[in-house]
Amino acid sequence: MEGENQDITDPEQIGKRIGELLAKQWNSGEPMDPDAVPSGETSGEVFRELSDPQQLKAHLEDYKRSGEDFHNAYDELLTRISERRASRFAWRYYAAAACILIGFGFWGYSHYGSRVVVAPVVAHDVAPGGYHALLTLSNGQAIVLDSTHAGTTLATQGGTVVRRDASGSLAYTPSSTPITEVLYNTLSTRRGDTYKVLLPDGSAVWLNSSSSLRYPTSFTGASREVTLTGEGYFEIAPSPGHPFIVHTSKESVTVLGTRFNIMAYEDEPAVATSLLSGSVKVSSSASSLVLHPGEQVRLTSLFEVVPSADMEAAVAWKNAVFDFNNEPLPVILRSLSRWYDVDVRYEGPDFPSGILFSAYISRDLPVSKVLHLLSETKEVTFDIEGKTIIVKR
């Protein structure tokens, strides 16, 4: 099959072939066999140059500056090449576009701001989640939160004012009333929700979907302790002598001032703690260890440390993107299920566990766009029926 490609001379097919090969190379992480590249000095040169991420970045930025409409770029690409207007210099732009548009339907650059999605219109679709949460006060009163009514005061809890700040986030600030007792609030998100809270000490916590955070309305003791279910990203305000402790069902994470993410969903096989900066101590009932920046620890029955973990992928949800890097399909679909508030049903033969997927795409898009990206691998197809994703091989 690879050998047949050596005789390709049509510019359109060469551009498509280079795009497919480069996309396959990036998706698998393995170097491509040079013999798979279409013959000819120009095409080989393009392949080698575009295999360099920095070179590709430059060509993609030139392509974007050229004014091409990304939504119609595929048709434009084929038209220009078929009309034989692809000069030796222009080959790089078209091959770069082919990498995006042909190889696997989408190629996102988290560093460069380019996002391209080419997907068909579907009859049934599911909108992405939004900025909502439920705040439960110490007396059991429940308050529905969203991005509206910014700057409004919601309640006073034990000498602390609970309000939504100018950005719509939940915030706790001391009032003039002396603190007479420590009360506890719980912020929770459903499937399809996310929310941010500023705690009384100035620490910030972002909650992912299907998550909750229980915390005191004021930190008065020697330690600052909260309880997390689901997933949260933390930016902890330093307070010497007052460690911040996050409890989950399986572990506790102790910090002094740092940025980290904890993923502790009950339907995931492991609790994952990812450290972006600072230092944290992760403890279970059996053992404990100290993490350093760039490390991730996964807890099943034992700790497993990933020394150079993908921090961008770990906190991608907080930055409103999906970033999957060689993940099994069930892991990806569980993430989609939580964000889009959908169920997943598998039909047909069991899906092989050894097939891995990579994708980078905005969480602000309908679910059909994400599913289209995954289906471009030709390993799986999807149907949407109401609020259920049906997976087929």
C-alpha positions in Angstrom: 0.0 0.0 0.0 2.8 2.4 0.9 4.7 1.6 -2.3 1.7 2.6 -4.5 2.1 6.2 -3.2 5.5 6.6 -4.8 4.0 7.1 -8.2 1.6 9.9 -7.2 2.2 12.9 -9.4 -1.1 14.8 -9.2 -0.7 17.9 -7.0 -4.1 17.4 -5.3 -3.3 13.8 -4.4 0.2 14.7 -3.2 -1.2 17.5 -0.9 -3.8 15.1 0.5 -1.2 12.3 1.0 1.2 14.6 2.8 -1.6 15.8 5.0 -2.7 12.3 5.8 0.9 11.1 6.6 1.7 14.1 8.8 -1.6 13.7 10.7 -0.9 10.0 11.2 2.6 10.9 12.4 1.3 13.4 15.0 -1.6 11.2 16.1 0.6 8.2 16.7 3.8 10.0 17.9 5.9 7.6 15.8 8.3 8.8 13.1 6.9 8.2 9.6 8.6 5.8 7.1 10.3 8.1 4.5 9.3 5.6 1.9 5.7 6.5 2.5 6.2 10.1 1.3 5.2 10.7 -2.3 8.1 10.8 -4.7 9.7 14.1 -5.9 12.0 16.6 -4.4 9.3 19.1 -3.7 6.9 16.8 -1.9 9.7 15.2 0.1 11.0 18.6 1.1 7.5 19.8 2.2 7.0 16.6 4.3 10.3 17.1 6.0 9.8 20.7 6.7 6.2 20.4 7.9 7.3 17.5 10.2 9.1 20.2 12.2 6.4 21.8 14.6 8.1 25.2 14.5 8.1 25.2 10.7 4.5 24.1 10.6 3.5 26.8 13.0 5.1 29.4 10.8 3.3 28.1 7.7 0.0 27.8 9.4 0.2 31.4 10.7 1.0 32.5 7.1 -1.9 30.5 5.9 -4.2 32.2 8.5 -2.9 35.6 7.5 -3.6 34.9 3.9 -7.3 35.4 4.7 -8.5 31.9 4.0 -12.0 31.1 5.4 -11.2 28.0 7.6 -14.8 26.8 7.4 -14.5 26.6 3.6 -10.8 25.9 3.4 -11.1 22.3 2.3 -13.1 23.2 -0.8 -10.7 26.1 -1.5 -7.7 23.8 -1.0 -8.9 21.2 -3.5 -10.0 23.9 -6.0 -6.6 25.7 -6.0 -4.6 22.5 -6.3 -6.8 21.0 -9.0 -6.4 24.2 -11.0 -2.6 23.7 -10.8 -2.0 27.0 -9.2 0.0 25.5 -6.4 3.5 26.8 -6.9 6.5 25.3 -5.2 6.3 28.0 -2.5 2.5 27.5 -2.0 2.8 23.8 -1.6 3.7 24.4 2.1 0.4 26.2 2.8 -1.7 23.6 1.1 0.1 20.7 2.8 -0.3 22.5 6.1 -4.0 23.0 5.4 -4.2 19.3 4.4 -2.8 18.3 7.7 -5.7 20.1 9.4 -8.5 19.4 7.0 -7.8 15.9 5.7 -5.7 14.0 8.2 -8.2 13.7 11.0 -10.7 16.5 10.6 -9.3 18.8 13.1 -5.9 20.0 14.4 -5.8 22.5 17.3 -2.9 24.6 18.4 -3.2 25.5 22.1 -0.2 27.8 21.9 -1.1 29.5 18.7 -4.9 30.0 19.0 -6.0 28.3 15.8 -8.9 26.0 16.1 -10.5 24.3 13.1 -13.5 22.1 13.0 -14.9 20.6 9.9 -18.1 18.6 10.7 -21.4 17.9 9.0 -24.7 19.4 10.2 -26.5 16.7 12.2 -30.2 16.4 12.9 -29.8 15.7 16.6 -27.2 17.5 18.6 -26.3 18.3 22.2 -25.2 21.8 23.3 -22.2 22.2 25.5 -22.4 22.8 29.2 -22.4 26.1 30.9 -21.5 28.2 34.0 -24.0 27.0 36.6 -23.8 25.6 40.1 -25.9 25.0 43.3 -24.8 26.6 46.6 -26.1 24.9 49.7 -25.8 27.1 52.8 -25.3 25.8 56.4 -29.1 25.9 57.1 -29.8 23.7 54.0 -31.0 26.6 51.8 -30.1 26.0 48.2 -29.3 28.8 45.8 -29.0 28.3 42.1 -26.0 30.1 40.6 -25.2 31.2 37.0 -23.3 34.0 35.3 -26.1 36.5 35.8 -26.7 39.0 38.7 -22.9 39.6 39.1 -22.1 41.7 42.2 -25.2 40.7 44.2 -25.0 39.6 47.9 -26.5 36.1 48.5 -26.3 35.6 52.2 -24.3 36.2 55.4 -22.8 33.0 56.9 -21.1 33.2 60.3 -19.7 36.7 59.9 -18.8 36.2 56.2 -20.6 37.8 53.3 -21.4 35.4 50.4 -21.8 37.1 47.1 -21.2 36.9 43.4 -18.4 39.1 42.3 -18.2 41.2 39.1 -17.2 38.2 37.0 -20.1 36.1 38.3 -17.9 33.9 40.5 -18.9 33.0 44.0 -16.9 34.9 46.6 -16.6 35.0 50.4 -15.4 38.2 52.2 -15.4 39.0 55.9 -18.2 41.3 57.2 -18.1 43.7 60.2 -19.9 41.1 62.3 -17.6 39.0 64.5 -17.3 35.4 63.7 -19.1 33.4 66.4 -19.1 30.0 64.8 -17.7 28.2 61.8 -20.4 27.2 59.2 -20.0 25.0 56.2 -21.2 25.6 52.6 -21.2 23.2 49.7 -20.8 24.2 46.1 -21.9 21.5 43.6 -22.1 21.2 39.9 -24.3 18.8 37.9 -23.3 17.2 34.6 -22.9 20.0 32.1 -21.9 22.6 34.8 -18.7 24.3 35.8 -18.2 27.1 38.4 -15.5 29.1 40.3 -15.4 30.0 43.9 -13.1 32.4 45.8 -12.7 31.0 49.3 -12.4 33.2 52.5 -8.6 33.0 52.5 -8.4 34.2 48.9 -7.8 30.8 47.3 -9.6 30.1 44.1 -11.2 26.8 43.1 -12.7 25.9 39.7 -15.1 22.9 39.8 -15.6 20.7 36.8 -18.9 18.9 36.0 -20.4 16.5 38.5 -18.3 17.8 41.3 -18.7 19.3 44.8 -16.6 21.3 47.3 -17.5 21.5 51.0 -15.7 24.2 52.9 -16.0 26.5 55.9 -17.2 30.1 55.5 -14.1 31.2 57.4 -10.8 29.6 58.1 -10.1 30.0 61.8 -8.0 27.0 62.8 -4.5 25.9 62.3 -5.3 24.3 58.9 -7.6 25.2 56.0 -9.5 22.0 55.1 -12.0 21.3 52.3 -13.6 18.2 50.8 -13.8 17.5 47.1 -15.8 15.1 45.0 -15.3 15.0 41.2 -12.7 17.3 39.8 -11.3 20.7 40.9 -8.4 23.0 40.0 -6.9 24.9 42.9 -4.9 28.1 43.2 -4.0 28.3 46.9 -3.2 31.6 48.6 -0.1 31.3 50.8 -0.7 31.4 54.5 2.4 30.4 56.5 1.6 28.0 59.3 -1.8 27.3 57.9 -1.6 24.4 55.4 -4.4 23.9 53.0 -5.7 20.3 52.9 -8.0 18.9 50.2 -9.8 15.6 51.2 -11.2 13.2 48.7 -12.7 9.7 49.3 -9.3 8.1 48.8 -6.6 10.6 49.6 -5.6 13.9 51.2 -3.5 16.6 49.5 -1.6 19.1 51.8 -0.2 22.4 50.4 1.1 25.7 51.6 0.6 27.8 48.4 0.5 26.2 44.9 -1.5 25.4 41.8 -2.8 21.9 41.3 -5.6 19.8 39.9 -7.4 16.8 41.5 -9.5 14.4 39.5 -11.4 12.2 41.9 -14.5 11.0 40.0 -15.9 7.8 41.4 -16.4 6.3 38.0 -12.7 6.7 37.1 -10.2 3.9 37.9 -7.7 6.3 39.6 -7.5 9.6 41.5 -5.1 11.8 39.6 -3.4 14.8 41.3 -1.4 17.0 39.0 1.0 19.7 40.3 1.6 22.8 38.2 3.7 24.8 40.7 4.7 24.7 44.4 4.8 21.5 46.4 2.1 19.2 47.7 2.0 16.1 50.0 -0.4 13.4 48.8 -1.5 10.9 51.5 -3.6 7.8 51.4 -4.4 5.3 54.2 -1.3 3.3 53.2 1.4 5.8 52.3 2.3 9.4 51.3 4.6 11.2 48.9 5.6 14.7 47.9 5.0 15.9 44.4 7.1 18.4 42.5 6.0 20.7 39.7 5.2 18.8 36.5 4.5 15.6 38.3 1.2 13.7 38.5 0.4 10.9 40.9 -2.3 8.4 40.2 -3.9 6.5 43.1 -5.6 3.1 42.7 -4.5 0.8 45.4 -1.0 2.2 45.2 0.6 5.5 44.2 1.9 5.7 40.6 4.0 8.8 39.8 4.2 10.2 36.3 7.3 12.3 36.4 6.7 14.5 33.3 3.0 14.6 33.0 1.0 16.6 30.5 -0.1 19.6 32.7 -1.9 21.3 29.8 -4.1 18.2 29.4 -4.7 17.9 33.1 -6.2 21.4 33.4 -7.6 21.7 29.9 -11.2 21.6 31.2 -10.5 24.7 33.2 -9.4 26.4 30.1 -12.5 25.4 28.2 -11.0 22.8 25.9 -10.8 19.0 25.7 -7.2 17.8 25.4 -6.9 14.0 25.0 -3.5 12.5 24.4 -3.5 8.8 23.6 -6.5 8.1 25.7 -8.8 5.0 25.5 -12.3 5.8 24.0 -14.2 5.1 27.3 -12.1 7.7 29.1 -12.9 10.3 26.5 -16.6 9.4 26.5 -16.9 9.6 30.3 -15.5 13.1 30.0 -18.0 14.0 27.3 -20.8 12.5 29.3 -20.1 14.7 32.3 -19.8 17.9 30.2 -22.7 17.4 27.8 -25.0 15.7 30.3 -25.4 12.7 28.1 -25.5 8.9 28.5 -23.3 6.6 26.4 -24.4 3.2 25.0 -22.2 0.8 23.2 -23.6 -1.4 20.4 -21.9 -4.2 18.5 -18.6 -5.9 19.3 -16.5 -4.9 22.3 -14.3 -2.0 21.6 -10.6 -3.0 21.7 -8.8 -1.5 24.7 -5.6 -1.0 22.8 -7.0 1.7 20.4 -6.1 5.2 21.7 -7.3 8.6 20.6 -5.8 12.1 20.6 -7.9 15.3 20.2 -7.8 18.9 21.1 -11.0 20.8 20.7 -13.1 23.6 22.3 -15.6 22.6 25.0 -17.8 25.3 23.7 -18.8 23.3 20.7 -21.8 21.0 20.3 -21.1 17.3 21.0 -21.4 16.4 17.3 -18.2 18.3 16.5 -16.2 16.3 19.0 -17.8 13.0 17.8 -17.0 13.9 14.2 -13.4 14.4 15.1 -13.2 11.0 16.8 -15.0 9.3 13.9 -12.4 10.6 11.5 -10.1 7.9 12.7 -12.4 5.3 11.0 -12.2 3.2 14.1 -15.6 4.2 15.5 -18.9 5.8 14.5 -21.5 7.6 16.6 -25.2 8.3 16.6 -27.0 10.8 18.8 -30.5 9.9 20.0 -31.9 12.5 22.4 -29.4 12.7 25.3 -27.7 9.4 24.4 -24.5 8.8 22.4 -24.6 5.5 20.6 -21.1 4.0 19.9 -20.6 1.6 17.0 -17.6 0.0 15.5 
